[in-house]
C-alpha cells in the first residue's frame, strides 16, 4: 500500500498485490485452499473488490475506488487506486478529545448496525461465498474454537508460564465456546 501525493496537493492510496512485496507468502498448496480457510491471509484484489461491493450494498461509506486493474497491462501486478481519507485515526482523536468525535462515532455505530443486520448464507470470505463456495470447517463457532486451541498449543510450546496453565486455559476457552449459540446464517 502506498500513499501518492500529487502536484495539486491531492492524495490517493494505491494497493499493489505483487508477490515480490508479499512479506507473508503462502506455499502453492496453501494457495489452492486460500479462500476456504477463514483465517488465511485476506489479501488480493478479488477479496478487496468483493468486500468493497458488499459494504457499498449495505450503504456503508468506503473510500471510492478510482481504478481496479487485474489486466497487468498498466503494472505487472493487480492494483487498485482508491480515495485517501486523510486525518488522525480514531484512537488518537478519542484520546485527545472524546467529545470531538461524536459525529464520527454515530457514523461508526450506523455502519456496525448495518453489518449486524446483514446475514449471509454461510460463514467465510465474501469472495468465496459470492461464488457459491464453502469455508473449511463445520461451523464458524467450531473453526474459531479449533483455532483458539491450536493457538494455545503453540503458545504453550513457547512459554513455560502458559505450559503450566494450559489445562486451565483450555477449560476456560471451551467454557467460553460452549456459551456461544450456534446459528445457521
N, C-alpha and C positions, 0 to 999 in steps of 0.2 A: 504494500500500500504506500502510495506517495501523495504528498500534497503538492500541487502545482501552483505556482504564483505567476500571474501574467502581468504584462506591462501596464495594464489598466488597474492594477491592484486587486483584481478579482482572483479567486482561487477555485480549485476543483480537486477532487480526490480521484486518484487512479488506482484501481485494483488490477494487479497482474498475476495471473495464475501460471507461473513459469516454474518448471521443475528445478531449474538452476537456482531459484530463490526460495525453494521449499525447504525449510530447516527442520521439518518433521516428516521426512519422506516415509512412504509405506512400501512394502515389497509388492511385487506383481501379484502374488497370491492374495494379499490384503486388498488390492485394488478391485479385484473381481467382486468382492463382497462389501466394498466400502460403504455404500449407501444402506445396506441391510443392517449394519451394526449401528444402533443409535448413538454409541459412544465413539465411533470412528471420527477422524478429522472431518469437520464440516467446511471443507474448502472446495472451491471450484465455481465456475460461472453458472453451471446448471443449478446448483444449490442456491447461489446468490439470486438468480432470476426467479426461481420458484418461491423463495421466501419473500422477495420484493412483491411479486404478484399477489401472494396471499395477504400480506399486510395491506397492500393497496385495496384489495377487495373488501377487507374488513374496515376500510376507512381510516386506517392508521397512517398518519403522515410519515413518510420516509423521504430521505433525500432523493431528489429527481435524478433519474438516470439519463445522461446525455448521450451515451454511447455504450452499447454492449456488443462486443465483436468476438465471435468464435471463428471467423474465417481465417485468421492468422495472415491476412493479406496486408494489414497495416502494421502488425507487430507479430513476432514469431511465437506468441502465446495468446491465450484468451485474455481479453482486457475489458474493463468497464470503467467509464468515466462518470462520476456522479457529483452532484451538488455538494459543496463543502458547507458545513454548518458551523461557522466559527463561534468562538466564545469559550468561557470557562466551563469545565464539566460540572455536573450537578453536585457532586460531592464537595467540591471547592465552594460553590455558591451556598450550599446548606451550612457549611462551616462558617463562612463569612457573615451571612445574614439570612437566617432561615425564612424571615418574613418576605424577603425579596423574590422568592421563587414560588409564590402562591399560584400564579397562572401556569407555570411550568408543571407544578405538582398536580394541578387539576387536569391538565392535558395528559400527563402520565397516567393518572387514575382512569381517565376515559379509555386510553389505549389498553391498559391492563384489563379493564372491564370487557372491552371488545374481545380480547384474547380469551378471557374466561368463558364468555358466552359461546365462542366458536367451538364446535365439536367436529372431529374428523372420524372417518370410518375405522381407522387403525392408528396405532402409535408409530412414530418414526419420522424420518426426514421427509419434508414436504415433497421434494422432487421424486422420491421413491413412491410415496403414496399416490401422487398425481398420476403416475404411470401404472397404477394398479398393483404395485409391489407390496411385499410384506416384510416387516423387520424381523430380524432374528429374535427368538425368544417367544415364550408362550403368552406373556403379558408385560406391559410396561412395568408393573409393580415387581414382577419376578426378575426382569432384566436389571432393575435398579438394585434389588436385594443381592442378586448374584455379583454385580459389580462391587457393591459395598463389601461383601465378604471376601472377594478377590483382593480388593484394596487393603483390607485388614490383614490378610495373609501376607501380602507384600510388605506392609508396614512392619509387621511383626518380625519379618526376616531382616529388617534393617535397624530396628531399635529394640533393645532389650526391655525397656520400660513397657512397650506395647506387648512384647512377648509374654511378660509376666502377667499382664492384664487381659490377654487375648480372649480367654473364655468369658470373662465378664463383659468385655466389649461386644463379643459376638452375641451374647444373650440380649444385650441392650438393642443391638441392631435388629435382631429377629423380633423382639417385642415391638419395636417401632414399626417394623414392616407389617406385623400382624394387625396393627391398628389401622392400616390403610385399607379402605374398602375398594375392592376391585370394581372396575366399570368396563362396559363393553365399547364405549366410544371415548 
